[in-house]
Amino acid sequence: MAARFEVTKKYAAAYAAAPKKGKSQILDQVVEVTGWNRDHARQQLVARLRQPPGRASATVAVIDRRRTKPRKYSYDALIVLQRVWAASGGSCGQYLAPAMTDWLDALETEGALIQGEDRYSAAVRSELEQMSAATIDRYLAPARAKDPIRGKTTTRPGTMLRNSISIRKAGDEVEAEPGFFEVDTVAHCGPTLKGEFARTVNFTDIHTGWVFTRAIRNNAAVHVLAAFDTFIEHVPFAVTGIDCDNGSEFINHDLVGWAGQRDVFFTRSRPYKKNDQATIESKNNHLVRRYGFYHRYDTKLELELLNQLWTLVCDRLNFFTPTKKPIGWSTDTVGRRKRLYDKPSSPYQRLLAAGVLNPTQQAELAARKANLRPADMAHRINLIQQELTRLAAGKTRRLQDQISWKAPDPAGLKTRAA
């Protein structure tokens, strides 16, 4: 590294003064000596001239223009961006950038962002609306973290009626209009499946990404059917089909009869083929696990808190959070297949674009969205999560300790003869 620095130091002044042909010859020499490509060699020679005096021992990394390049956007914009990101529930740049105007409008309407206060202004808003997805991710990098914890599966085969229910595979044609939902349950069991614990029934529309989530006491048919009834009542458009896995909570006469009475098409995925339900499997992670964590919930209070949480989370995801949908394939210059996606849009926007709502329904949804307060929703979500953690984290940890404890190995111990 020091030798390369000396090379740039030797040739920098000559490179700046040389004509075009001379620059090319100097680049040839620098590339041969250092092993750099021509673009990087050119950058280092130019950066060497901008190096402040008195840094004779500096390395190439110090004079790399990428390390000294000033930020394009102001510190005020960074602070406000963090507030918008928190209100969005931690959306990544790919989804936050296209929805930035929508988020800013909602936060201004709520009064959470007021021009002239807390670093927010028209200039800051303009900066935020100009930010690319990559820039947003880069500016928010220190605040992002991932949870490596994993959950447990509670899916058990439901042999009854299974062979009489149609199979829907991952490669089947995508639904052309809203109304067909994938459904799954997520167990809030903590580290063990023993005993009774709450579960969340998760519904996701394939076409729009509209979600509905409901926590239930256990997997008993009466609770599952109640969740389905609530789901039908709250979804703002007609439900035409349901696709589930092979768990016994779904593959039974009660639920099949429920679907038949409402003319809802009922299908199932293939056993042990998670890609058949890729949409709902994704929602299980970044909806239920992300917001509900991996604690064990087994009390009435915890169940009530979960349902309060899901109402807020679903409103935020349905009305404000964009998603991408695959629309085809392309081939790059070396022949590799590349997935193509549409422009990120929220489920609400996709539902309006689908044209399945009448003017009255559209007006009701627009009024519902206008009454939502994103900053207040984020605050309430955080409070509920804190309360759930206070109630459940300790007992979940104790259960984990009980499972992990092992009796001492008596091998090698000496005992006194009688």
C-alpha positions in Angstrom: 0.0 0.0 0.0 2.8 2.4 0.9 4.6 1.7 -2.5 1.4 2.4 -4.4 1.0 5.7 -2.5 4.5 6.7 -3.5 3.7 5.9 -7.1 0.6 8.2 -7.0 2.7 10.9 -5.3 5.4 10.7 -8.0 3.1 10.9 -11.0 0.2 13.1 -9.7 1.7 16.5 -10.6 2.9 15.3 -14.0 -0.5 13.7 -14.7 -2.3 17.0 -14.0 0.0 19.0 -16.3 0.2 16.5 -19.2 -1.8 16.6 -22.4 -4.3 13.9 -23.2 -1.8 11.6 -24.8 0.7 12.1 -22.0 -2.0 11.3 -19.4 -2.7 8.0 -21.3 1.0 7.1 -21.1 1.2 8.0 -17.4 -1.8 5.8 -16.7 -0.2 2.9 -18.6 2.8 3.2 -16.3 0.8 3.4 -13.1 -1.4 0.5 -14.1 1.7 -1.6 -14.8 3.3 -0.8 -11.5 0.3 -1.0 -9.2 -1.9 -3.6 -10.8 -4.9 -1.2 -10.6 -7.4 -0.8 -13.4 -7.3 2.4 -15.4 -10.3 4.0 -13.8 -9.1 3.4 -10.3 -5.6 4.7 -11.2 -7.1 7.8 -12.6 -9.1 8.4 -9.5 -6.1 8.0 -7.2 -3.9 10.4 -9.2 -6.6 13.1 -9.1 -7.3 12.5 -5.4 -3.6 12.7 -4.6 -3.6 16.3 -5.8 -6.5 17.2 -3.4 -4.7 15.7 -0.4 -4.0 18.3 2.2 -0.3 19.1 3.0 1.5 17.5 5.9 0.1 14.0 5.3 3.3 12.4 3.9 2.5 9.1 5.6 -1.0 8.9 4.4 -2.2 5.8 2.5 -4.1 5.4 -0.7 -7.3 4.7 1.4 -7.0 8.1 3.1 -7.0 9.9 -0.2 -9.7 7.8 -1.8 -12.3 10.3 -2.9 -15.1 8.1 -1.7 -13.9 8.5 1.9 -13.7 12.3 1.7 -16.7 13.1 -0.5 -19.1 15.3 1.4 -22.7 14.3 1.9 -25.1 15.4 -0.8 -28.0 15.9 1.6 -28.1 18.0 4.8 -28.0 16.8 8.3 -31.5 18.1 8.8 -32.7 15.8 6.0 -31.0 12.9 7.7 -32.7 13.6 11.0 -36.1 13.9 9.4 -35.5 10.8 7.3 -34.9 8.8 10.5 -38.3 10.0 11.8 -40.1 9.0 8.6 -38.3 5.7 8.6 -39.4 5.0 12.2 -43.0 5.9 11.4 -42.9 3.5 8.4 -41.9 0.6 10.6 -38.3 0.4 9.3 -39.0 0.1 5.6 -36.0 -0.4 3.4 -35.0 2.2 0.8 -36.6 0.4 -2.1 -40.0 0.7 -0.5 -39.5 4.0 1.4 -38.3 6.0 -1.6 -41.4 5.6 -3.8 -43.7 6.2 -0.9 -41.8 9.2 0.5 -44.3 11.8 -0.7 -47.2 9.8 0.7 -45.5 9.5 4.1 -44.6 13.2 4.3 -48.2 14.2 3.3 -49.6 11.9 6.0 -47.2 13.1 8.7 -47.8 16.8 7.8 -51.6 16.3 8.0 -51.2 14.6 11.4 -49.0 17.4 12.7 -46.0 15.2 13.3 -44.0 17.2 10.8 -44.4 21.0 10.9 -42.4 23.2 8.6 -40.1 25.4 10.6 -40.0 23.1 13.6 -37.7 20.2 14.5 -35.4 20.7 11.4 -38.3 20.2 9.0 -38.7 22.7 6.1 -39.7 22.9 2.5 -36.1 22.5 1.5 -35.7 19.3 3.7 -38.9 17.9 2.1 -37.4 18.5 -1.3 -34.2 16.7 -0.3 -36.2 13.7 1.0 -38.2 13.4 -2.2 -35.1 13.4 -4.3 -33.3 10.7 -2.3 -32.7 7.4 -4.1 -33.4 4.1 -2.5 -29.6 3.3 -2.2 -29.0 6.7 -0.5 -31.8 6.1 2.0 -30.3 2.7 2.9 -26.9 4.2 3.2 -28.0 7.0 5.4 -30.1 4.7 7.6 -27.4 1.9 7.8 -26.4 2.7 11.5 -30.1 2.3 12.6 -30.7 -1.0 10.9 -30.3 -4.4 12.5 -31.5 -7.9 12.0 -33.0 -10.4 14.4 -31.4 -13.9 14.0 -33.9 -15.7 16.2 -36.0 -18.4 14.5 -39.4 -19.8 15.4 -40.9 -23.3 15.5 -43.4 -24.9 13.1 -46.7 -26.2 14.3 -48.0 -27.5 10.9 -49.3 -31.0 11.3 -50.8 -33.1 8.4 -54.6 -33.0 8.1 -55.3 -36.3 6.4 -59.0 -35.9 6.5 -60.4 -34.4 3.3 -56.9 -33.7 2.0 -57.1 -35.7 -1.1 -60.4 -34.1 -2.1 -59.1 -30.5 -2.0 -57.5 -29.0 -5.1 -53.7 -28.3 -5.0 -52.3 -24.9 -6.0 -48.6 -24.9 -6.9 -46.0 -22.2 -7.0 -45.9 -22.2 -10.8 -49.6 -21.8 -11.3 -51.0 -18.7 -13.0 -51.1 -15.6 -10.8 -54.6 -14.3 -10.0 -55.6 -11.4 -12.2 -57.8 -9.6 -9.7 -58.0 -9.1 -5.9 -59.9 -11.6 -3.7 -57.7 -14.8 -3.6 -55.9 -15.1 -0.2 -53.2 -17.2 1.1 -53.6 -18.1 4.8 -51.3 -19.6 7.5 -51.0 -19.7 11.3 -48.0 -18.6 13.3 -47.4 -20.1 16.8 -46.5 -17.8 19.6 -45.1 -20.7 21.5 -41.6 -19.4 22.5 -39.0 -22.2 22.7 -41.5 -25.1 23.2 -44.7 -26.4 21.6 -45.9 -27.9 24.9 -49.1 -26.5 26.5 -51.6 -23.9 25.2 -50.4 -20.7 23.6 -51.7 -18.0 21.3 -51.5 -18.3 17.5 -51.9 -15.7 14.8 -54.0 -16.4 11.7 -52.4 -14.4 8.8 -54.2 -13.6 5.5 -52.6 -12.1 2.4 -54.2 -11.2 -0.9 -52.1 -12.5 -3.8 -52.9 -9.7 -6.2 -52.7 -6.6 -4.0 -50.7 -7.7 -1.0 -53.6 -6.6 1.3 -53.1 -8.2 4.7 -55.4 -9.1 7.6 -54.1 -10.7 10.8 -55.9 -12.0 13.9 -54.6 -13.6 17.1 -56.6 -16.6 18.5 -56.4 -18.5 21.8 -55.4 -21.8 20.2 -56.0 -23.9 17.0 -59.4 -25.1 18.0 -61.9 -25.0 15.1 -64.2 -22.6 17.0 -61.4 -20.0 17.2 -60.1 -20.5 13.6 -63.6 -20.1 12.2 -64.1 -17.0 14.3 -60.9 -15.6 12.8 -62.2 -16.4 9.3 -65.5 -14.7 10.0 -63.8 -11.6 11.3 -61.6 -11.6 8.2 -64.6 -11.7 5.9 -66.1 -8.7 7.7 -63.1 -6.5 7.7 -61.6 -7.0 4.2 -63.0 -4.2 2.0 -63.5 -6.3 -1.1 -65.0 -9.7 -2.0 -63.1 -12.8 -1.0 -63.2 -15.3 -3.8 -60.6 -17.9 -2.8 -58.5 -19.3 0.1 -55.3 -21.2 -0.2 -53.8 -22.9 2.9 -51.2 -25.4 3.9 -51.9 -29.0 5.0 -52.3 -28.3 8.7 -55.2 -29.9 10.5 -56.4 -26.5 11.6 -57.4 -25.8 7.9 -58.0 -29.3 6.4 -61.2 -30.2 8.2 -64.9 -30.4 7.6 -65.7 -27.2 9.5 -63.5 -25.0 7.4 -64.4 -26.7 4.1 -68.1 -26.3 5.0 -67.5 -22.6 5.9 -66.0 -22.0 2.4 -68.7 -23.9 0.7 -71.5 -21.8 2.3 -69.9 -18.6 1.1 -68.9 -19.8 -2.4 -65.2 -19.3 -1.5 -62.9 -21.4 -3.7 -60.7 -23.6 -1.4 -57.3 -24.9 -2.3 -54.2 -26.2 -0.5 -50.5 -26.3 -1.2 -48.4 -29.4 -1.7 -46.9 -30.9 1.5 -43.4 -29.6 2.4 -43.4 -27.2 -0.6 -43.1 -23.7 1.0 -42.8 -22.0 -2.4 -46.4 -22.9 -3.1 -47.2 -20.3 -0.4 -44.3 -17.9 -0.9 -46.4 -14.8 -0.3 -47.8 -15.8 3.1 -44.5 -17.3 4.2 -42.9 -14.0 3.6 -45.6 -12.2 5.6 -45.2 -14.6 8.5 -41.7 -13.3 8.9 -41.8 -9.6 8.2 -45.3 -9.0 9.7 -45.9 -11.5 12.5 -42.4 -12.2 13.7 -41.1 -8.7 13.1 -43.8 -7.0 15.0 -44.9 -9.8 17.4 -41.4 -11.2 18.2 -40.6 -14.7 19.2 -42.0 -14.6 22.8 -44.5 -17.0 24.3 -48.0 -15.5 24.6 -50.5 -17.6 26.6 -52.6 -15.2 28.6 -55.8 -13.3 27.8 -54.1 -9.9 28.2 -51.4 -10.9 25.8 -54.0 -12.1 23.3 -55.8 -8.7 23.5 -52.6 -6.8 23.1 -51.7 -8.9 20.0 -55.0 -8.0 18.4 -54.6 -4.3 19.2 -51.1 -4.6 17.6 -52.3 -6.3 14.4 -55.0 -3.7 13.8 -52.4 -0.9 13.8 -49.8 -2.9 11.8 -52.2 -4.0 9.1 -53.4 -0.4 8.6 -49.8 0.8 8.2 -48.9 -2.0 5.8 -52.1 -1.8 3.7 -52.3 2.0 3.3 -48.7 3.2 3.4 -46.2 0.5 2.8 -45.3 -0.3 -0.9 -44.6 -3.8 -2.2 -43.2 -5.1 -5.4 -44.8 -7.8 -7.6 -42.9 -10.0 -10.1 -44.0 -9.3 -13.7 -41.7 -11.5 -15.8 -38.1 -12.4 -16.6 -35.3 -10.9 -18.7 -31.8 -12.0 -19.7 -28.7 -10.0 -19.0 -25.7 -9.6 -21.3 -24.1 -12.9 -20.2 -27.4 -14.9 -20.5 -28.4 -15.1 -16.9 -32.1 -14.9 -16.1 -33.2 -11.9 -14.1 -36.5 -11.4 -12.3 -38.4 -8.3 -13.3 -40.7 -6.4 -10.8 -43.2 -3.7 -11.2 -43.0 -0.2 -9.6 -43.5 -0.4 -5.8 -47.1 0.4 -4.7 -49.0 0.1 -1.5 -51.9 -2.5 -1.3 -54.3 0.4 -1.2 -53.0 1.8 -4.5 -53.1 -1.6 -6.1 -56.6 -2.1 -4.9 -57.7 1.2 -6.5 -55.9 0.3 -9.7 -57.6 -3.1 -9.9 -61.0 -1.4 -10.5 -63.0 -3.8 -8.3 -64.3 -1.1 -5.9 -67.4 1.1 -6.6 -67.2 4.8 -5.9 -68.8 4.5 -2.5 -66.2 1.9 -1.4 -63.4 4.0 -2.8 -64.6 7.0 -0.9 -64.9 5.0 2.3 -61.3 3.7 2.0 -60.0 7.2 1.1 -61.7 8.6 4.3 -60.3 5.8 6.3 -56.8 6.5 5.1 -57.2 10.2 5.7 -58.0 9.5 9.4 -54.9 7.4 10.0 -52.1 9.1 11.9 -48.8 7.4 11.0 -46.7 8.9 13.8 -49.3 8.1 16.4 -49.6 4.6 15.0 -45.9 4.1 15.3 -45.9 5.3 18.9 -48.8 3.0 19.8 -47.2 0.0 18.1 -44.0 0.7 20.1 -45.9 0.9 23.4 -47.7 -2.4 22.7 -44.5 -4.1 21.8 -42.9 -2.9 25.0 -45.8 -4.2 27.1 -45.7 -7.6 25.3 -42.0 -7.8 26.0 -42.5 -6.9 29.6 -45.2 -9.6 30.0 -43.6 -12.4 28.0 -39.8 -12.0 27.7 -39.1 -13.3 31.2 -41.2 -16.4 31.0 -39.9 -17.2 27.5 -36.3 -16.9 28.8 -37.1 -19.2 31.7 -38.6 -21.8 29.4 -35.5 -21.7 27.2 -33.3 -22.2 30.3 -35.4 -25.2 31.4 -35.1 -26.8 28.0 -31.4 -26.1 27.7 -30.5 -27.4 31.2 -28.8 -30.8 31.3 -28.0 -32.9 34.3 -24.3 -33.3 35.0 -22.6 -36.3 33.4 -21.8 -38.8 36.1 -19.2 -40.6 34.0 -15.8 -40.6 35.7 -17.2 -39.7 39.2 -15.7 -41.8 42.0 -18.0 -43.1 44.8 -17.0 -44.3 48.2 -17.5 -48.0 48.8 -20.0 -49.0 51.5 
